[in-house]
Amino acid sequence: MARHIIKLGCAITALSLAILVGVAPARAQAVVGDCSVEFLQAAAPKDTLVFSADHLMKPIPHCKVEGFVTADNPGPNRNYFRLQLPDRELWKNRYYFIGLGGAAGYVPTDSQTPPGNPLAKGFAVAGSDTGHRGDLLDWRFLADPVKTLDHRDRGAHVTTVAAQALTKAYYRASKMYRYHTGCSGGGRMGGEAIMRHPEDYDGVLLGDGRVTTNPWLGSGMYKFIHAAQVMTREPGAWLSPAKLQMLDAKVTAACDLTDGAKDGIVWDHRACKFNFDALKCKSGDGPQCLTQPEITSVKALLDGARDAKGKMLSIGWPITNMSMWSMFLGQQPPPWSYSATPANMMRASSGYIIAATRGSGFFGPDFDPLKFDLKNPANIERWEALSRAQKFEGAPDISGFQKTGGKVMLFVGVSSPCCSNLDMEDYVARTVKAQGAANVAKFMAMYQFPGVGHCSGGPGPQDGIDATLQALIDWVETDKTPGPLVAHRGADRVKFLFAANADVPLVPKELTGDRPIPVPTSSGPSRDFLLCPYPQKSVFDKAKANVPGAVYEAANWSCR
């Protein structure tokens, strides 16, 4: 039986309980009658306060609802939300919840994964701040157990319950299709939802996160702590964006044919081997060579964080598309501030900021990731004990969601420096081992995006997430099992579900408040990508190797 989903989102600017009366076209009068604080408050659960309801005409005629749900025991704590309800004749019987990346901390209007506003396709759209306000990478709220609980899962759940109730009341509907999407922190939210509240959604799209190999391992944090220490261990250790761009080009050229196709993409980084010592500068420094400290840094990051016995604490960084390492290593050299403001995020290492603010939530405000000894077993034991106490880490148990008939689609960028595709492969393998491949195929599918970094970016497909979401919708609503998908790169081919088109770098700011959502931009000639459900791989027809442009057409690839 189909299950139902709601999406909540809001950027609160004023907590007015006054009833807002607007002038609307005659055709919308019946809708506006229900787009009122009075009507919606009467339909809301008792823990929910609706303080604003406005009928707006852009991006399509809809009712924008704002409110908060007060969570208690423990508490109280307010979880603010926004709900956007298309006019009745525009609604497609679908509800969409926006998973937020990073630490969340604001109420969204637009979807992040995929980018754009689902209102345009007739979804009711909801999102929550998950019970706290703050900058995207600021995890210091973890010092508060109540806010930690709400961010972990409770805040999104209680606002989902409220938003779904409001959506059903607004449309006089008993059922609807309910979807949750998110990448990174938003993927973590989706994992928590399917594990702790399996009744909340019919379909969940989960990307780049929440599937660590060791259930309590803080592998992402260890990776960031290790990287920050590597970048600051000696003068010249930092890897600049320019040097990483140079390495990206050289590694791609050397490994392009490892997958059988010369197309500027390395589809599996495990097949790529490269001798970085051969790039050592003969004297001094230069734009096309590496100093010895830089070579040491590259090797350390590829090797990954390890404990005193040499056991891997986190999977090493992927050797492919190394230019995307800069997001986590900093646009400017250390020393860095751990301030999580957007301005500082643009210069400092985001990995350092995440590790510093998250560690301070565990260990106190004086926590310094540069001084955290990863080879001290007591440090690792304490970090994992604190994670265990919060029940904040670990791969999601999907069995409850499976029993409700829910469908899950996983995706990951092959070149994501943050959240390794190998972790996701391992999660799928363990799930298959526990339940059997035929059974898992009834409710879960995974796709890997070649050339894509953390959630987006790079020379890979721009609309891979869009294609995956469409396949999830088809699976939930028509029982069409997902198979090979075609994604695209280039403005003349890309097919975004919600974003206007590939030429618009940002979703219009008026639709997102102060949080514009980036739309993936082109990197390389227009082309198709054949995406295969794991463990199948996309293979190029070598008979077409000498045909100009053949490598860019999906028809010349197959899933094997």
NUBA-644694 format. One record per residue (C-alpha): residue number from 1; residue in three letters; x, y, z. Coordinates in Angstrom, 3 decimals. Layout:
BEGIN
  vexfi  pase         x         y         z
    NUM   ALA         X         Y         Z
...
This chain:
BEGIN
  vexfi  pase         x         y         z
      1   MET     0.000     0.000     0.000
      2   ALA     1.340     3.378    -0.914
      3   ARG     2.673     5.447     1.953
      4   HIS     2.712     9.200     2.221
      5   ILE     5.312    11.977     2.641
      6   ILE     5.457    15.660     3.583
      7   LYS     8.025    18.368     3.044
      8   LEU     8.540    21.255     5.391
      9   GLY    10.600    24.418     4.920
     10   CYS    10.700    27.931     6.232
     11   ALA    12.914    30.896     6.921
     12   ILE    11.247    32.680     9.838
     13   THR    11.497    36.442     9.835
     14   ALA     8.653    37.427    12.204
     15   LEU     6.596    35.521    14.735
     16   SER     3.298    37.271    14.136
     17   LEU     0.143    35.434    15.114
     18   ALA    -2.008    37.937    13.267
     19   ILE    -4.191    36.576    10.484
     20   LEU    -2.782    37.789     7.201
     21   VAL    -5.443    38.741     4.652
     22   GLY    -4.327    39.121     1.021
     23   VAL    -6.003    40.042    -2.223
     24   ALA    -6.004    37.181    -4.714
     25   PRO    -7.471    36.582    -8.163
     26   ALA   -11.068    35.404    -8.228
     27   ARG   -10.100    31.924    -9.417
     28   ALA    -8.080    31.416    -6.239
     29   GLN   -10.633    32.660    -3.717
     30   ALA   -11.712    29.190    -2.630
     31   VAL    -8.108    28.234    -2.016
     32   VAL    -7.347    31.429    -0.154
     33   GLY   -10.258    30.692     2.150
     34   ASP    -8.313    27.692     3.474
     35   CYS    -4.968    29.455     3.256
     36   SER    -5.490    31.094     6.620
     37   VAL    -4.030    30.719    10.074
     38   GLU    -7.503    29.905    11.420
     39   PHE    -8.223    27.014     9.053
     40   LEU    -4.732    25.506     9.259
     41   GLN    -4.435    25.873    13.021
     42   ALA    -7.697    23.973    13.432
     43   ALA    -6.227    21.120    11.381
     44   ALA    -2.844    21.097    13.138
     45   PRO    -1.766    18.653    15.856
     46   LYS    -1.955    20.056    19.370
     47   ASP     1.847    20.520    19.618
     48   THR     1.860    22.702    16.490
     49   LEU     1.439    26.455    16.171
     50   VAL     0.739    27.948    12.747
     51   PHE     1.640    31.635    12.847
     52   SER     1.591    32.610     9.167
     53   ALA    -0.351    31.675     6.044
     54   ASP    -0.047    33.619     2.782
     55   HIS    -1.371    32.922    -0.682
     56   LEU     1.409    33.705    -3.184
     57   MET     1.509    33.607    -6.965
     58   LYS     5.183    32.688    -7.486
     59   PRO     6.762    30.375    -8.466
     60   ILE     3.225    28.973    -8.924
     61   PRO     0.026    29.888    -7.040
     62   HIS     0.393    28.340    -3.602
     63   CYS    -0.211    28.742     0.110
     64   LYS     2.938    29.367     2.134
     65   VAL     2.504    28.185     5.721
     66   GLU     4.918    28.843     8.571
     67   GLY     4.854    27.525    12.098
     68   PHE     6.653    25.494    14.700
     69   VAL     6.183    22.248    16.559
     70   THR     7.134    22.133    20.242
     71   ALA     8.887    18.878    21.116
     72   ASP     8.843    17.805    24.751
     73   ASN    10.053    15.059    27.098
     74   PRO    12.806    16.117    26.927
     75   GLY    12.243    19.739    26.065
     76   PRO    10.583    21.992    25.354
     77   ASN    12.203    22.868    22.035
     78   ARG    10.703    24.565    19.000
     79   ASN    11.145    23.068    15.530
     80   TYR    10.274    25.685    12.932
     81   PHE     8.909    24.639     9.571
     82   ARG     7.641    25.935     6.264
     83   LEU     5.004    24.193     4.163
     84   GLN     4.225    25.213     0.573
     85   LEU     0.893    23.981    -0.792
     86   PRO     0.145    24.329    -4.528
     87   ASP    -3.384    25.408    -5.436
     88   ARG    -5.642    22.371    -5.554
     89   GLU    -5.814    22.055    -9.337
     90   LEU    -1.990    22.087    -9.462
     91   TRP    -1.330    19.491    -6.751
     92   LYS    -0.122    16.079    -8.000
     93   ASN    -0.954    14.160    -4.810
     94   ARG     2.697    14.268    -3.766
     95   TYR     4.424    15.458    -0.620
     96   TYR     8.148    16.309    -0.497
     97   PHE    10.378    16.827     2.546
     98   ILE    13.662    18.708     2.103
     99   GLY    16.671    17.045     3.725
    100   LEU    19.301    19.630     4.702
    101   GLY    23.045    19.264     4.325
    102   GLY    25.574    19.961     7.050
    103   ALA    24.180    20.831    10.454
    104   ALA    20.930    22.292     8.998
    105   GLY    19.928    25.149    11.313
    106   TYR    17.581    27.039     8.972
    107   VAL    14.200    26.476     7.360
    108   PRO    14.436    25.847     3.613
    109   THR    12.219    26.865     0.731
    110   ASP    13.961    25.014    -2.095
    111   SER    15.086    21.437    -2.427
    112   GLN    18.823    20.826    -2.260
    113   THR    18.711    17.293    -3.690
    114   PRO    17.918    17.750    -6.548
    115   PRO    18.100    21.561    -6.670
    116   GLY    15.088    23.784    -7.269
    117   ASN    11.550    24.101    -5.966
    118   PRO     9.340    20.987    -6.292
    119   LEU     6.294    23.280    -6.202
    120   ALA     6.822    23.746    -9.926
    121   LYS     5.980    20.055   -10.454
    122   GLY     2.939    20.021    -8.188
    123   PHE     4.498    18.752    -4.957
    124   ALA     3.498    20.007    -1.537
    125   VAL     6.896    20.979    -0.099
    126   ALA     8.024    21.023     3.530
    127   GLY    11.242    21.548     5.502
    128   SER    12.424    22.101     9.073
    129   ASP    15.355    23.751    10.851
    130   THR    15.654    20.501    12.908
    131   GLY    15.260    22.352    16.190
    132   HIS    18.087    24.888    16.187
    133   ARG    19.398    27.938    14.318
    134   GLY    22.962    28.350    13.152
    135   ASP    25.398    28.303    10.259
    136   LEU    25.524    25.315     7.944
    137   LEU    28.711    23.776     9.372
    138   ASP    28.230    24.778    13.013
    139   TRP    27.731    21.678    15.190
    140   ARG    28.206    23.323    18.574
    141   PHE    24.545    22.745    19.408
    142   LEU    25.521    19.118    20.164
    143   ALA    26.388    20.333    23.655
    144   ASP    22.603    20.589    24.225
    145   PRO    21.040    17.090    24.536
    146   VAL    17.573    18.325    23.573
    147   LYS    18.716    20.090    20.414
    148   THR    20.875    17.076    19.598
    149   LEU    17.844    14.778    19.819
    150   ASP    15.730    17.057    17.661
    151   HIS    18.463    17.410    15.043
    152   ARG    19.135    13.686    15.032
    153   ASP    15.572    12.707    14.078
    154   ARG    12.820    13.978    16.381
    155   GLY    12.521    17.490    14.944
    156   ALA    12.100    16.346    11.342
    157   HIS     9.650    13.652    12.461
    158   VAL     7.322    15.877    14.487
    159   THR     7.279    18.536    11.784
    160   THR     6.628    15.849     9.173
    161   VAL     3.649    14.607    11.169
    162   ALA     2.316    18.154    11.435
    163   ALA     2.970    19.062     7.799
    164   GLN     1.371    15.888     6.497
    165   ALA    -1.711    16.520     8.620
    166   LEU    -1.950    20.074     7.290
    167   THR    -1.458    18.902     3.708
    168   LYS    -4.208    16.291     3.967
    169   ALA    -6.582    18.810     5.543
    170   TYR    -5.861    21.448     2.904
    171   TYR    -6.595    19.087     0.011
    172   ARG    -9.250    16.972     1.814
    173   ALA    -7.047    13.988     0.988
    174   SER    -6.742    10.713     2.861
    175   LYS    -3.628     9.532     1.024
    176   MET    -0.701    10.947    -0.879
    177   TYR     2.735     9.853    -2.066
    178   ARG     5.371    10.974     0.415
    179   TYR     9.045    11.536    -0.486
    180   HIS    12.182    12.526     1.395
    181   THR    15.389    13.522    -0.379
    182   GLY    18.766    14.627     0.892
    183   CYS    22.515    14.412     0.424
    184   SER    25.294    14.526     3.024
    185   GLY    23.546    15.859     6.147
    186   GLY    20.283    15.525     4.235
    187   GLY    21.140    11.899     3.511
    188   ARG    21.761    11.435     7.225
    189   MET    18.260    12.812     7.864
    190   GLY    16.804    10.335     5.384
    191   GLY    18.648     7.454     7.025
    192   GLU    17.322     8.441    10.444
    193   ALA    13.791     8.693     9.037
    194   ILE    13.699     5.233     7.491
    195   MET    15.242     3.659    10.600
    196   ARG    13.383     5.456    13.410
    197   HIS    10.149     6.529    11.695
    198   PRO     9.568     4.069     8.841
    199   GLU     5.900     5.063     8.604
    200   ASP     6.714     8.652     7.581
    201   TYR     7.578     8.126     3.901
    202   ASP     6.903     6.012     0.817
    203   GLY    10.174     6.792    -0.953
    204   VAL    13.536     8.075     0.308
    205   LEU    16.436     9.292    -1.844
    206   LEU    19.605     9.149     0.257
    207   GLY    22.964    10.424    -0.948
    208   ASP    26.571    10.623     0.253
    209   GLY    26.270     9.776     3.899
    210   ARG    24.862     7.787     6.824
    211   VAL    26.253     4.390     5.816
    212   THR    29.596     4.098     7.659
    213   THR    31.148     0.623     7.800
    214   ASN    31.583     0.541    11.574
    215   PRO    28.197     1.325    13.176
    216   TRP    29.699     3.741    15.721
    217   LEU    32.770     4.907    13.870
    218   GLY    33.048     8.667    13.488
    219   SER    34.887     8.035    10.222
    220   GLY    33.945    11.337     8.600
    221   MET    35.216    13.308    11.584
    222   TYR    38.421    11.277    11.766
    223   LYS    38.956    11.994     8.067
    224   PHE    38.544    15.740     8.616
    225   ILE    40.693    15.798    11.749
    226   HIS    43.429    13.822    10.009
    227   ALA    43.309    16.068     6.930
    228   ALA    43.557    19.249     9.015
    229   GLN    46.568    17.844    10.825
    230   VAL    48.225    16.782     7.564
    231   MET    47.692    20.245     6.050
    232   THR    49.239    22.006     9.066
    233   ARG    51.986    19.566    10.093
    234   GLU    54.871    21.564     8.505
    235   PRO    55.455    24.612     6.284
    236   GLY    54.373    23.908     2.710
    237   ALA    52.160    20.932     3.609
    238   TRP    48.931    22.605     2.456
    239   LEU    47.672    21.630    -1.000
    240   SER    46.457    24.679    -2.893
    241   PRO    43.492    24.621    -5.327
    242   ALA    45.967    25.314    -8.152
    243   LYS    48.123    22.296    -7.277
    244   LEU    45.053    20.083    -6.945
    245   GLN    43.790    21.246   -10.352
    246   MET    47.162    20.299   -11.823
    247   LEU    47.037    16.858   -10.176
    248   ASP    43.451    16.358   -11.317
    249   ALA    44.455    16.845   -14.963
    250   LYS    47.535    14.608   -14.762
    251   VAL    45.784    11.762   -12.920
    252   THR    42.815    11.854   -15.275
    253   ALA    45.069    11.724   -18.324
    254   ALA    47.015     8.796   -16.874
    255   CYS    43.988     6.760   -15.799
    256   ASP    41.309     7.701   -18.326
    257   LEU    41.476     4.363   -20.177
    258   THR    41.394     2.163   -17.051
    259   ASP    37.638     1.785   -17.584
    260   GLY    37.917     1.105   -21.315
    261   ALA    36.678     4.508   -22.478
    262   LYS    38.706     7.620   -23.277
    263   ASP    36.142    10.187   -22.166
    264   GLY    37.871    12.368   -19.561
    265   ILE    36.241    10.404   -16.729
    266   VAL    37.731     7.731   -14.473
    267   TRP    34.686     5.639   -13.614
    268   ASP    36.360     3.636   -10.805
    269   HIS    39.159     5.276    -8.816
    270   ARG    40.343     1.892    -7.497
    271   ALA    41.743     1.074   -10.935
    272   CYS    43.903     4.218   -10.985
    273   LYS    47.549     4.106    -9.898
    274   PHE    49.792     7.144   -10.116
    275   ASN    53.418     7.830    -9.147
    276   PHE    53.335    11.199    -7.400
    277   ASP    57.070    11.016    -6.700
    278   ALA    57.624    11.517   -10.429
    279   LEU    56.171    15.029   -10.058
    280   LYS    58.738    16.143    -7.479
    281   CYS    60.125    19.579    -8.253
    282   LYS    63.740    19.403    -9.337
    283   SER    64.463    22.622    -7.459
    284   GLY    62.285    25.020    -5.500
    285   ASP    58.622    25.005    -6.481
    286   GLY    56.565    25.342    -9.651
    287   PRO    52.987    25.126   -10.983
    288   GLN    53.496    21.708   -12.648
    289   CYS    55.390    19.945    -9.877
    290   LEU    55.087    19.044    -6.194
    291   THR    57.390    19.866    -3.322
    292   GLN    58.307    17.053    -0.945
    293   PRO    55.883    18.313     1.754
    294   GLU    53.098    18.349    -0.861
    295   ILE    53.912    14.801    -1.985
    296   THR    53.829    13.652     1.641
    297   SER    50.426    15.319     2.095
    298   VAL    48.920    13.694    -1.008
    299   LYS    50.086    10.245     0.052
    300   ALA    48.808    10.724     3.596
    301   LEU    45.329    11.731     2.413
    302   LEU    45.129     8.841    -0.054
    303   ASP    46.161     6.446     2.724
    304   GLY    43.507     7.703     5.147
    305   ALA    43.423     8.211     8.892
    306   ARG    44.869     5.333    10.916
    307   ASP    45.168     4.442    14.585
    308   ALA    48.328     3.513    16.500
    309   LYS    48.228    -0.064    15.129
    310   GLY    47.812     1.073    11.545
    311   LYS    44.138     0.144    11.413
    312   MET    42.159     2.389     9.095
    313   LEU    39.918     4.862    10.896
    314   SER    38.517     6.313     7.674
    315   ILE    38.798     5.400     4.014
    316   GLY    41.356     7.480     2.152
    317   TRP    40.488    10.238    -0.285
    318   PRO    39.725     9.166    -3.875
    319   ILE    42.574     9.672    -6.317
    320   THR    40.194    10.888    -9.045
    321   ASN    39.052    14.480    -9.542
    322   MET    41.405    15.750    -6.860
    323   SER    40.473    19.370    -7.584
    324   MET    37.372    18.723    -5.481
    325   TRP    39.531    18.097    -2.411
    326   SER    39.776    21.882    -2.075
    327   MET    36.274    22.074    -0.619
    328   PHE    37.554    20.284     2.477
    329   LEU    41.184    21.465     2.482
    330   GLY    40.562    25.194     2.166
    331   GLN    40.723    27.800    -0.580
    332   GLN    43.408    29.624     1.377
    333   PRO    46.303    28.262     3.438
    334   PRO    46.200    27.803     7.221
    335   PRO    46.019    29.018     9.890
    336   TRP    42.217    28.832     9.741
    337   SER    39.411    30.039    11.922
    338   TYR    36.745    27.502    12.859
    339   SER    34.041    30.132    12.483
    340   ALA    31.196    28.570    10.486
    341   THR    30.093    31.786     8.807
    342   PRO    29.565    31.610     5.024
    343   ALA    32.439    34.062     4.509
    344   ASN    34.901    31.906     6.447
    345   MET    33.653    28.748     4.715
    346   MET    34.828    30.289     1.436
    347   ARG    38.427    30.533     2.618
    348   ALA    39.039    27.994     5.380
    349   SER    38.939    24.212     5.321
    350   SER    35.310    23.142     5.703
    351   GLY    36.564    19.821     7.063
    352   TYR    38.437    21.678     9.797
    353   ILE    35.346    23.770    10.631
    354   ILE    33.130    20.682    10.851
    355   ALA    35.607    18.770    12.996
    356   ALA    36.217    21.737    15.324
    357   THR    32.556    22.585    15.911
    358   ARG    31.432    18.970    16.141
    359   GLY    34.247    18.077    18.507
    360   SER    33.379    21.051    20.700
    361   GLY    29.866    19.667    21.005
    362   PHE    31.379    16.488    22.418
    363   PHE    34.447    17.684    24.316
    364   GLY    33.706    21.303    25.165
    365   PRO    34.381    24.738    23.627
    366   ASP    38.169    24.401    23.858
    367   PHE    38.334    21.353    21.577
    368   ASP    41.125    21.698    18.985
    369   PRO    41.169    19.131    16.137
    370   LEU    44.822    19.909    15.489
    371   LYS    45.681    18.570    18.947
    372   PHE    43.356    15.534    18.921
    373   ASP    45.665    12.489    18.866
    374   LEU    44.073     9.900    16.565
    375   LYS    46.669     7.348    17.647
    376   ASN    45.572     7.546    21.279
    377   PRO    43.020     4.730    21.779
    378   ALA    41.412     6.633    24.659
    379   ASN    40.472     9.479    22.311
    380   ILE    38.832     7.127    19.821
    381   GLU    37.028     5.235    22.560
    382   ARG    35.683     8.458    24.043
    383   TRP    34.531     9.841    20.685
    384   GLU    32.682     6.641    19.884
    385   ALA    31.224     6.390    23.394
    386   LEU    29.800     9.902    23.044
    387   SER    28.396     9.046    19.604
    388   ARG    26.883     5.867    21.027
    389   ALA    25.269     7.788    23.868
    390   GLN    23.627    10.146    21.388
    391   LYS    22.817     7.281    19.001
    392   PHE    23.954     9.703    16.345
    393   GLU    26.184     7.545    14.149
    394   GLY    25.880     4.280    12.307
    395   ALA    24.375     2.646     9.255
    396   PRO    20.555     2.701     9.209
    397   ASP    18.557    -0.467     9.817
    398   ILE    16.170    -0.494     6.896
    399   SER    14.087    -3.530     7.916
    400   GLY    11.195    -1.534     9.391
    401   PHE    10.917     0.642     6.304
    402   GLN    10.970    -2.453     4.115
    403   LYS     7.988    -3.900     5.993
    404   THR     5.903    -0.816     5.265
    405   GLY     6.517    -1.215     1.517
    406   GLY     8.859     1.746     1.288
    407   LYS    11.490     2.173    -1.422
    408   VAL    15.010     3.521    -0.927
    409   MET    17.386     4.733    -3.600
    410   LEU    21.004     5.455    -2.684
    411   PHE    23.439     7.564    -4.680
    412   VAL    27.030     8.670    -4.258
    413   GLY    29.633    10.582    -6.222
    414   VAL    32.498     8.264    -7.132
    415   SER    34.942    11.118    -6.485
    416   SER    33.402    12.370    -3.244
    417   PRO    36.291    13.261    -0.909
    418   CYS    33.965    13.370     2.073
    419   CYS    31.823    10.250     2.012
    420   SER    33.389     7.373     0.144
    421   ASN    31.464     5.361    -2.415
    422   LEU    33.277     2.362    -0.933
    423   ASP    31.397     2.874     2.329
    424   MET    28.108     2.813     0.431
    425   GLU    29.139    -0.290    -1.508
    426   ASP    29.954    -1.968     1.801
    427   TYR    26.565    -0.995     3.247
    428   VAL    24.737    -2.499     0.275
    429   ALA    26.885    -5.637     0.457
    430   ARG    26.086    -6.112     4.157
    431   THR    22.384    -5.563     3.518
    432   VAL    22.438    -8.116     0.688
    433   LYS    24.315   -10.607     2.866
    434   ALA    21.722   -10.256     5.611
    435   GLN    18.589   -10.347     3.437
    436   GLY    19.537   -11.803     0.072
    437   ALA    19.996   -10.012    -3.241
    438   ALA    16.545   -10.833    -4.622
    439   ASN    14.811    -9.493    -1.509
    440   VAL    16.921    -6.318    -1.340
    441   ALA    16.176    -5.580    -5.005
    442   LYS    12.489    -5.281    -4.071
    443   PHE    13.050    -2.192    -1.916
    444   MET    16.564    -0.745    -2.387
    445   ALA    18.754     0.324    -5.313
    446   MET    22.073     2.152    -5.468
    447   TYR    23.661     4.312    -8.169
    448   GLN    27.179     5.735    -8.424
    449   PHE    27.860     8.945   -10.349
    450   PRO    31.245     8.951   -12.138
    451   GLY    33.227    12.173   -11.995
    452   VAL    30.947    13.663    -9.319
    453   GLY    32.253    14.959    -6.000
    454   HIS    30.393    15.404    -2.724
    455   CYS    26.717    15.516    -3.764
    456   SER    27.478    17.458    -6.959
    457   GLY    30.232    19.127    -8.959
    458   GLY    32.928    17.793   -11.243
    459   PRO    32.872    16.577   -14.861
    460   GLY    30.235    13.903   -14.248
    461   PRO    26.470    14.051   -14.820
    462   GLN    24.706    17.231   -13.737
    463   ASP    21.258    15.688   -13.437
    464   GLY    22.075    12.268   -11.976
    465   ILE    20.117    13.033    -8.807
    466   ASP    17.145    14.199   -10.870
    467   ALA    17.180    10.976   -12.906
    468   THR    17.414     8.909    -9.729
    469   LEU    14.525    10.743    -8.080
    470   GLN    12.342    10.248   -11.156
    471   ALA    13.135     6.528   -11.018
    472   LEU    12.166     6.480    -7.328
    473   ILE     8.841     8.171    -8.105
    474   ASP     8.151     5.618   -10.838
    475   TRP     9.043     2.792    -8.445
    476   VAL     6.766     4.056    -5.677
    477   GLU     3.798     5.031    -7.849
    478   THR     3.861     2.471   -10.693
    479   ASP     5.971    -0.337    -9.202
    480   LYS     8.525     0.041   -12.009
    481   THR    11.763    -1.515   -10.732
    482   PRO    14.685     0.878   -11.374
    483   GLY    17.166    -0.243   -14.002
    484   PRO    19.701     1.594   -16.178
    485   LEU    19.257     5.377   -16.041
    486   VAL    20.476     8.004   -18.484
    487   ALA    21.883    11.213   -17.010
    488   HIS    23.423    14.154   -18.827
    489   ARG    25.970    16.940   -18.933
    490   GLY    25.598    20.176   -20.874
    491   ALA    22.853    22.766   -21.204
    492   ASP    21.510    21.192   -24.397
    493   ARG    20.991    17.787   -22.757
    494   VAL    20.551    18.170   -19.025
    495   LYS    17.085    17.481   -17.617
    496   PHE    16.552    19.065   -14.206
    497   LEU    13.282    18.225   -12.481
    498   PHE    12.943    21.424   -10.476
    499   ALA    15.697    23.859   -11.505
    500   ALA    14.946    26.133   -14.459
    501   ASN    17.825    25.039   -16.711
    502   ALA    21.541    24.358   -16.758
    503   ASP    22.429    27.936   -17.629
    504   VAL    21.116    29.342   -14.321
    505   PRO    23.881    28.986   -11.708
    506   LEU    21.597    29.704    -8.745
    507   VAL    17.977    29.149    -7.982
    508   PRO    16.502    32.676    -7.747
    509   LYS    17.199    34.167    -4.335
    510   GLU    13.608    35.319    -3.877
    511   LEU    12.596    31.655    -3.706
    512   THR    15.130    30.729    -1.038
    513   GLY    15.397    33.733     1.266
    514   ASP    19.092    34.115     2.062
    515   ARG    19.951    30.530     1.077
    516   PRO    20.357    30.310    -2.723
    517   ILE    20.682    26.708    -3.912
    518   PRO    23.507    26.056    -6.410
    519   VAL    22.613    24.266    -9.617
    520   PRO    25.373    21.997   -11.026
    521   THR    27.131    23.639   -13.961
    522   SER    28.733    22.112   -17.048
    523   SER    32.324    20.873   -17.073
    524   GLY    33.256    19.462   -20.463
    525   PRO    31.385    18.776   -23.728
    526   SER    27.731    17.785   -23.689
    527   ARG    27.188    14.059   -23.247
    528   ASP    25.121    11.220   -21.800
    529   PHE    26.011     8.938   -18.900
    530   LEU    24.541     5.458   -18.540
    531   LEU    24.083     4.884   -14.805
    532   CYS    23.701     1.269   -13.746
    533   PRO    22.175    -0.144   -10.555
    534   TYR    24.964    -1.459    -8.339
    535   PRO    26.705    -3.908    -8.590
    536   GLN    26.364    -3.566   -12.382
    537   LYS    28.873    -1.322   -14.130
    538   SER    28.549     0.851   -17.211
    539   VAL    30.745    -0.507   -20.010
    540   PHE    31.595     1.231   -23.292
    541   ASP    31.338    -0.623   -26.600
    542   LYS    34.993    -0.658   -27.659
    543   ALA    33.949    -1.332   -31.248
    544   LYS    32.876     2.317   -31.306
    545   ALA    36.169     3.626   -29.931
    546   ASN    37.169     5.265   -33.208
    547   VAL    33.762     6.782   -33.935
    548   PRO    33.873    10.523   -33.135
    549   GLY    31.598    11.383   -30.211
    550   ALA    30.453     7.782   -29.688
    551   VAL    31.702     7.763   -26.115
    552   TYR    29.270    10.577   -25.285
    553   GLU    26.118     8.664   -26.324
    554   ALA    24.325     6.380   -23.840
    555   ALA    23.394     3.983   -26.667
    556   ASN    27.055     2.953   -26.908
    557   TRP    27.230     1.853   -23.271
    558   SER    25.666    -1.129   -21.516
    559   CYS    25.183    -2.351   -17.945
    560   ARG    27.082    -5.511   -17.092
